[in-house]
């Protein structure tokens, strides 16, 4: 990693830490974080959840793949949108009836705290592996794209 790459990563972490410290007083629980404490319209909360799924790969790796393979990437994104619609249709009413905002809360209410803890701790290695795969895909498709984009 070159000096500019390290500076970009350090700057990003500093920005995230600053943002967390600046905005932590505005939300005290998952309801405030996910749905604005109930003040956010349902469609805005859904759009926010959808937009969190976008990443650097969306704009760099997927663009390179679309250039190479054409419509293949379009089908991936349409599949993602369909998945969000099906999940919203299936889970929204159930979460509303249970009065929960997250899957972890639903697991805790339905199956107990022990199941919540098992699920939480099992998700850590899987999340790390997913992040590694995404970063590998990003690095192999566009070797210096992050530096070029942020530069």
ABEGO torsion letter per residue (X at the ends): XBAAAAAAAAAAAAAAAAAAAAAAAABABAAAAAAGGGABBAAAAAAAAAAAABBAAAAAAAAAAAAAAEAAAAAAAAAAAAAAAAAAAAAAAAAAAAGBABAAAAAAAAAEAAAAAAAAAAAAAAAAAAAAAAAAAAAAABAAAAAAAAX
